[in-house]
Amino acid sequence: MKHRCPICKAETDSKIHKDFPFCCERCRIQDLGNWASEKYVVSDPIFDEEEAAEGERKSILLNLDNPDNPDNPDNPDDREP
C-alpha cells in the first residue's frame, strides 16, 4: 500500500517501510510527540464533564400520547360530532 508520510509527506510503502504509514522512525516519534504535547486533538467534548459528574441532565421529553396535545390526531376536541 502506497501512502505519504503524515509528517514529512515523503512517499511510503507498507511493503518497504517498517514504520508505515511513516517513512522512518524519526517521523513516527515526532508524531507521537505531537499527540503527547496535545498538538493534535480528537474532538471537543460533546458534554460538560462537571455536569455529567453531578448527574444533571438537560433534556426535553415530549409525550406524544398526551390527548391534550393539539397536534395529536386522536385529540377528542378535534373529532367531529
Phi and psi in degrees as GROMACS dihedral restraints (atoms count N, CA, C in turn):
[ dihedral_restraints ]
;  ai    aj    ak    al  type     phi  dphi    fc
    3     4     5     6     1   -98.0    20    10
    4     5     6     7     1   145.7    20    10
    6     7     8     9     1  -158.4    20    10
    7     8     9    10     1   173.6    20    10
    9    10    11    12     1  -111.3    20    10
   10    11    12    13     1   139.9    20    10
   12    13    14    15     1   -60.7    20    10
   13    14    15    16     1   128.7    20    10
   15    16    17    18     1   -67.5    20    10
   16    17    18    19     1   -15.5    20    10
   18    19    20    21     1   -94.2    20    10
   19    20    21    22     1   -57.3    20    10
   21    22    23    24     1  -105.7    20    10
   22    23    24    25     1    -5.1    20    10
   24    25    26    27     1    68.8    20    10
   25    26    27    28     1    14.4    20    10
   27    28    29    30     1   -71.2    20    10
   28    29    30    31     1   151.1    20    10
   30    31    32    33     1   -68.1    20    10
   31    32    33    34     1   137.3    20    10
   33    34    35    36     1  -129.2    20    10
   34    35    36    37     1   158.6    20    10
   36    37    38    39     1  -139.9    20    10
   37    38    39    40     1   128.6    20    10
   39    40    41    42     1   -62.6    20    10
   40    41    42    43     1   -23.3    20    10
   42    43    44    45     1   -79.4    20    10
   43    44    45    46     1   -22.1    20    10
   45    46    47    48     1  -106.2    20    10
   46    47    48    49     1   -45.6    20    10
   48    49    50    51     1   -92.1    20    10
   49    50    51    52     1   120.7    20    10
   51    52    53    54     1   -72.2    20    10
   52    53    54    55     1   -19.2    20    10
   54    55    56    57     1   -97.0    20    10
   55    56    57    58     1    16.8    20    10
   57    58    59    60     1   -50.5    20    10
   58    59    60    61     1   136.1    20    10
   60    61    62    63     1   -85.5    20    10
   61    62    63    64     1     5.4    20    10
   63    64    65    66     1   -88.3    20    10
   64    65    66    67     1   156.7    20    10
   66    67    68    69     1   -82.4    20    10
   67    68    69    70     1   -23.4    20    10
   69    70    71    72     1  -156.9    20    10
   70    71    72    73     1   171.8    20    10
   72    73    74    75     1   -63.8    20    10
   73    74    75    76     1   -35.9    20    10
   75    76    77    78     1   -57.7    20    10
   76    77    78    79     1   -45.4    20    10
   78    79    80    81     1   -68.0    20    10
   79    80    81    82     1   -36.8    20    10
   81    82    83    84     1   -63.4    20    10
   82    83    84    85     1   -44.0    20    10
   84    85    86    87     1   -67.2    20    10
   85    86    87    88     1   -39.2    20    10
   87    88    89    90     1   -62.7    20    10
   88    89    90    91     1   -40.5    20    10
   90    91    92    93     1   -63.9    20    10
   91    92    93    94     1   -42.6    20    10
   93    94    95    96     1   -61.1    20    10
   94    95    96    97     1   -41.2    20    10
   96    97    98    99     1   -63.4    20    10
   97    98    99   100     1   -36.3    20    10
   99   100   101   102     1   -62.8    20    10
  100   101   102   103     1   -40.8    20    10
  102   103   104   105     1   -66.7    20    10
  103   104   105   106     1   -43.8    20    10
  105   106   107   108     1   -64.7    20    10
  106   107   108   109     1   -34.0    20    10
  108   109   110   111     1   -88.5    20    10
  109   110   111   112     1     7.3    20    10
  111   112   113   114     1    61.7    20    10
  112   113   114   115     1    30.2    20    10
  114   115   116   117     1   -69.8    20    10
  115   116   117   118     1   -32.5    20    10
  117   118   119   120     1  -101.5    20    10
  118   119   120   121     1   146.3    20    10
  120   121   122   123     1  -135.7    20    10
  121   122   123   124     1   147.7    20    10
  123   124   125   126     1   -75.7    20    10
  124   125   126   127     1   -52.3    20    10
  126   127   128   129     1  -171.0    20    10
  127   128   129   130     1   171.1    20    10
  129   130   131   132     1   -75.5    20    10
  130   131   132   133     1   150.6    20    10
  132   133   134   135     1   -60.7    20    10
  133   134   135   136     1   141.6    20    10
  135   136   137   138     1   -87.4    20    10
  136   137   138   139     1    -7.2    20    10
  138   139   140   141     1  -149.8    20    10
  139   140   141   142     1   160.2    20    10
  141   142   143   144     1   -78.6    20    10
  142   143   144   145     1   123.6    20    10
  144   145   146   147     1   -62.8    20    10
  145   146   147   148     1   -34.9    20    10
  147   148   149   150     1   -66.8    20    10
  148   149   150   151     1   -39.2    20    10
  150   151   152   153     1   -61.4    20    10
  151   152   153   154     1   -43.7    20    10
  153   154   155   156     1   -65.8    20    10
  154   155   156   157     1   -35.8    20    10
  156   157   158   159     1   -69.6    20    10
  157   158   159   160     1   -33.8    20    10
  159   160   161   162     1   -79.9    20    10
  160   161   162   163     1   -12.9    20    10
  162   163   164   165     1    80.9    20    10
  163   164   165   166     1    10.9    20    10
  165   166   167   168     1   -78.6    20    10
  166   167   168   169     1   141.7    20    10
  168   169   170   171     1  -127.4    20    10
  169   170   171   172     1   142.3    20    10
  171   172   173   174     1  -116.9    20    10
  172   173   174   175     1    98.5    20    10
  174   175   176   177     1  -144.6    20    10
  175   176   177   178     1   159.0    20    10
  177   178   179   180     1  -118.7    20    10
  178   179   180   181     1   129.5    20    10
  180   181   182   183     1  -109.1    20    10
  181   182   183   184     1   129.4    20    10
  183   184   185   186     1  -107.1    20    10
  184   185   186   187     1   125.1    20    10
  186   187   188   189     1   -93.2    20    10
  187   188   189   190     1    99.1    20    10
  189   190   191   192     1   -77.6    20    10
  190   191   192   193     1   -12.0    20    10
  192   193   194   195     1   -92.7    20    10
  193   194   195   196     1     3.3    20    10
  195   196   197   198     1   -70.4    20    10
  196   197   198   199     1   118.4    20    10
  198   199   200   201     1   -69.6    20    10
  199   200   201   202     1   -16.9    20    10
  201   202   203   204     1   -80.8    20    10
  202   203   204   205     1    -5.7    20    10
  204   205   206   207     1   -71.4    20    10
  205   206   207   208     1   117.9    20    10
  207   208   209   210     1   -64.4    20    10
  208   209   210   211     1   -19.9    20    10
  210   211   212   213     1   -88.7    20    10
  211   212   213   214     1    -1.6    20    10
  213   214   215   216     1   -79.4    20    10
  214   215   216   217     1   121.0    20    10
  216   217   218   219     1   -64.8    20    10
  217   218   219   220     1   -17.8    20    10
  219   220   221   222     1   -93.4    20    10
  220   221   222   223     1     9.5    20    10
  222   223   224   225     1   -61.9    20    10
  223   224   225   226     1   122.7    20    10
  225   226   227   228     1   -62.6    20    10
  226   227   228   229     1   -23.7    20    10
  228   229   230   231     1   -71.9    20    10
  229   230   231   232     1   -22.0    20    10
  231   232   233   234     1   -90.2    20    10
  232   233   234   235     1    -9.0    20    10
  234   235   236   237     1   -76.1    20    10
  235   236   237   238     1   143.6    20    10
  237   238   239   240     1   -83.5    20    10
  238   239   240   241     1   142.4    20    10
